[in-house]
Amino acid sequence: MRVYGVVGWKNAGKTGLIERLVREITGRGITVSTVKHAHHTFDVDHEGKDSWRHRVAGATEVLLASRNRFALMHELRNEDEPRLEDLLARLAPVDLVLIEGYKRDSHPKVEAHRKATGNPLIAPGDPTIRAVASDEPMDLDRPVFDLDDTVRIADFILSEVGL
C-alpha cells in the first residue's frame, strides 16, 4: 500500500484537507483508507453498551459488527502505543492510505498551515514534508499549494506515490 501523510499543528486544517482529498481521490476511482492519530484518550463505544461492558470486563479485543460496518477495538493494557507500520498492516489492501498526524514518522507528507494559528511551519526542519498547503503565500524550497486547492494537492500526492 502507498501511504501519504497530512501533518500540521492544531487547527491548521488537516482534517478538512484529508476529507476533501478522500472525496477527490476516491472520485477518480482510487481506493483510499485513512489513519488518524489521536493525542488524547478516545472511545468509540458508550458506557453501559454491550461492547463497552465486554472491554471493561477485560477483553483484549472487541469486534462490533452490523450489516453496515464493523469496528475492532483493541485495548492497550500495559502495552506501548502501536507503531504506525503495525497499524497499517492491519488494514485491508487499498491503493492509498492517507495518514493524519504521525508527523515524526518517515512517510512523505504535506503540511497543512493556517496563518491565523500563529504556529511556525514544521517543513523547514523536516525533509519528509514534501509540500505545504497554506492559506498564505510563502517562498519555500518545496511546492506550496493553496490550502483549498484540493485538485492540485491530490494531483501532487498521486504523482508522488505513482498513482
C-alpha positions as CSV (number, residue, x, y, z in Angstrom):
1,M,0.0,0.0,0.0
2,R,1.1,3.5,-0.7
3,V,0.9,6.0,2.2
4,Y,1.0,9.7,2.3
5,G,0.5,12.0,5.3
6,V,-1.1,15.3,6.2
7,V,0.5,17.0,9.2
8,G,0.3,20.4,10.9
9,W,-0.4,22.0,14.2
10,K,-3.8,22.1,15.8
11,N,-6.4,24.0,13.8
12,A,-4.2,24.0,10.7
13,G,-6.8,22.4,8.5
14,K,-5.6,18.8,8.5
15,T,-8.9,17.1,8.9
16,G,-10.7,19.2,6.3
17,L,-7.9,18.7,3.8
18,I,-8.0,14.9,4.4
19,E,-11.7,14.9,4.0
20,R,-11.5,16.8,0.7
21,L,-8.6,14.6,-0.5
22,V,-10.6,11.4,0.2
23,R,-13.6,12.7,-1.8
24,E,-11.4,13.9,-4.7
25,I,-9.2,10.8,-4.9
26,T,-12.0,8.2,-4.5
27,G,-13.9,10.2,-7.1
28,R,-11.1,9.2,-9.5
29,G,-11.7,5.5,-8.9
30,I,-8.8,5.1,-6.5
31,T,-9.4,3.3,-3.2
32,V,-8.4,5.1,0.0
33,S,-8.3,4.4,3.7
34,T,-7.3,6.8,6.4
35,V,-5.4,6.6,9.7
36,K,-5.9,9.3,12.3
37,H,-3.5,9.7,15.2
38,A,-5.1,11.0,18.4
39,H,-3.0,12.5,21.2
40,H,-5.8,12.0,23.7
41,T,-8.0,9.3,25.0
42,F,-10.9,8.4,22.8
43,D,-13.7,5.9,22.8
44,V,-15.9,4.5,20.0
45,D,-18.5,2.9,22.2
46,H,-20.5,4.1,25.2
47,E,-20.7,3.3,28.8
48,G,-23.3,0.6,29.6
49,K,-23.4,-0.7,26.0
50,D,-22.6,-4.4,25.4
51,S,-19.3,-3.7,23.7
52,W,-18.2,-1.3,26.5
53,R,-19.2,-4.0,29.1
54,H,-17.0,-6.6,27.2
55,R,-14.0,-4.2,27.3
56,V,-14.4,-3.3,30.9
57,A,-14.7,-7.0,31.8
58,G,-11.2,-7.4,30.4
59,A,-11.5,-8.4,26.7
60,T,-8.3,-7.6,24.8
61,E,-10.3,-7.1,21.5
62,V,-14.0,-6.4,20.9
63,L,-15.3,-6.5,17.4
64,L,-18.6,-4.7,17.0
65,A,-20.4,-5.6,13.7
66,S,-23.6,-4.8,11.8
67,R,-24.7,-5.1,8.2
68,N,-23.3,-1.6,7.5
69,R,-19.8,-1.5,9.3
70,F,-17.6,-3.1,11.9
71,A,-15.2,-1.6,14.4
72,L,-12.4,-3.5,16.1
73,M,-11.4,-2.1,19.4
74,H,-8.1,-3.3,20.8
75,E,-7.4,-2.4,24.4
76,L,-3.7,-1.5,25.1
77,R,-3.4,-2.9,28.6
78,N,0.1,-2.2,29.7
79,E,1.3,-2.1,26.1
80,D,3.1,0.7,24.2
81,E,1.3,2.7,21.6
82,P,1.3,0.7,18.4
83,R,3.7,1.8,15.7
84,L,2.2,3.2,12.5
85,E,3.6,0.3,10.4
86,D,1.9,-2.2,12.7
87,L,-1.4,-0.4,12.3
88,L,-1.0,-0.2,8.6
89,A,-0.5,-4.0,8.4
90,R,-4.0,-4.4,10.0
91,L,-5.7,-2.5,7.2
92,A,-7.4,-4.2,4.2
93,P,-5.5,-3.5,1.0
94,V,-6.3,-0.2,-0.8
95,D,-4.5,1.9,-3.4
96,L,-3.6,4.7,-0.9
97,V,-3.7,5.3,2.8
98,L,-3.9,8.9,3.9
99,I,-2.5,9.5,7.4
100,E,-3.4,12.4,9.6
101,G,-0.8,13.1,12.2
102,Y,2.2,10.8,12.9
103,K,4.4,13.8,12.0
104,R,7.6,12.2,13.3
105,D,7.3,9.1,11.2
106,S,9.3,8.8,7.9
107,H,6.5,8.6,5.3
108,P,6.1,11.5,2.9
109,K,3.7,14.3,4.0
110,V,2.0,17.6,3.1
111,E,1.9,20.1,5.9
112,A,-1.4,22.0,6.4
113,H,-0.8,25.5,7.6
114,R,-3.1,28.4,8.5
115,K,-1.8,31.9,9.2
116,A,-4.4,32.6,11.9
117,T,-3.0,29.9,14.2
118,G,0.3,31.8,14.6
119,N,2.2,28.5,14.6
120,P,5.5,28.1,12.9
121,L,6.0,25.8,9.9
122,I,7.2,22.3,10.6
123,A,8.5,21.9,7.0
124,P,11.8,23.8,7.2
125,G,13.3,21.2,9.5
126,D,11.7,18.1,8.1
127,P,12.6,16.6,4.7
128,T,9.7,14.2,4.9
129,I,7.3,17.2,4.3
130,R,7.3,17.3,0.5
131,A,4.9,20.2,0.2
132,V,2.9,22.8,2.1
133,A,-0.8,23.6,1.8
134,S,-1.4,27.1,3.2
135,D,-3.8,30.0,3.3
136,E,-1.0,32.4,2.8
137,P,1.7,32.6,0.0
138,M,5.2,31.7,1.0
139,D,8.6,31.1,-0.5
140,L,9.9,27.7,0.3
141,D,12.3,25.1,-1.1
142,R,9.3,22.8,-1.9
143,P,5.9,23.2,-3.5
144,V,3.4,25.4,-1.8
145,F,-0.3,25.0,-2.6
146,D,-3.4,27.0,-1.6
147,L,-4.9,25.1,1.3
148,D,-8.3,24.9,-0.6
149,D,-6.8,23.7,-3.9
150,T,-7.7,20.1,-3.4
151,V,-7.4,19.1,-7.0
152,R,-3.7,20.3,-7.3
153,I,-2.8,18.8,-3.9
154,A,-4.4,15.5,-4.9
155,D,-2.5,15.6,-8.2
156,F,0.7,16.2,-6.4
157,I,0.2,13.3,-3.9
158,L,-0.9,10.9,-6.6
159,S,2.2,11.8,-8.6
160,E,4.4,11.3,-5.6
161,V,3.1,7.8,-4.9
162,G,2.9,6.8,-8.6
163,L,-0.9,6.5,-8.9
